[in-house]
Amino acid sequence: MQIGIHYANFSHPEWQSRLAERLTETAVTADQGGVAQLTVMDHYFQMEQLGGPPEPMLEGYTTLGYLAGRTEHLRLGLLVTGATYRHPGLLAKIVTTLDVLSHGRALLGLGAAWYEREHVGLGVPFPPTAERFERLEETLRICRQLWSEDDGPFEGRHYRLAETVCVPPPVQRPHPPILVGGGGERKTLRLVAQYADACNLFPDSPEGARHKLDVLRGHCDAVGRDYDEIEKTMLGGASGPDPLADTDAYVAEMERYAALGITLVALTPPTDDPAGWTAALCERVVPRLAQLPGAS
């Protein structure tokens, strides 16, 4: 099992003068310490549970482009891009640029979007839930077409592209991995089965993860997709043992997830010293999770 760092909170002490320094130090520490992936959020405003709009929030893809130049190994992505945030043709071009300039380390994470306040605040349309999922599916189709040999038109209900040209193409072949985030059983996991290379779950227990993965397997069977070719990841750390305070218990808990086929767990630094926390994680947890056996 691998570790990812999800850098969601920029509100550390002296962030007004040290935000970039602290983010860079954390990313470089993760990059050199064996962390597999670094993600940030794709939001205009900070989420309410982390203080809301008064707190700092960086634009996601600008941040990833900066981090691509400061790191060498980390897979870089947003967890996740809302389908309403950017026109899908432009989104595919942005992620392609990140992949080219990072020498093949880009990840496209996608979701339907949910944070209405930031849309209203900056004047970005926020359609109803059903339409957001329609737009998400069209975005998945458009990105896959732009990253294929087909450079012809795309005609959808919400988007129409005259030419799906993408030059230079991504470094990764056939394209950067596409992750659909969330565990919605009727729509989200169906989109994973139909279009994605990876899922990202938010389980509250190994039993909850098993249930979501069983649902995903059912969707894969329905669309003729090989369930085993989908990477299973999770966002963890909100509940269960603390990875540093009780490492043995945490590793034992992660072993249960690994047995289900979860191959990466993303953790959010919970302290005012994210780089120091990440360094301790790299020293004490990353090597132990790497030794866990996978699903049988």
FENTABEL-V214814 format. One record per run of one state. SS is the DSSP state (helix for helix, strand for strand, loop for the rest). FROM is the first residue (numbers start at 1). TO is the last residue. Records with the same first field share a line. If there is no record, write none. Layout:
SS->FROM-TO, FROM-TO
This chain:
loop->1-1, 8-14, 34-36, 41-47, 51-51, 55-59, 69-74, 79-80, 83-87, 102-105, 112-115, 123-128, 147-153, 156-159, 162-176, 182-187, 196-197, 202-205, 224-226, 230-230, 237-246, 261-261, 268-273, 291-296
strand->2-7, 37-40, 75-78, 81-82, 106-111, 154-155, 160-161, 177-181, 198-201, 231-236, 262-267
helix->15-33, 48-50, 52-54, 60-68, 88-101, 116-122, 129-146, 188-195, 206-223, 227-229, 247-260, 274-290
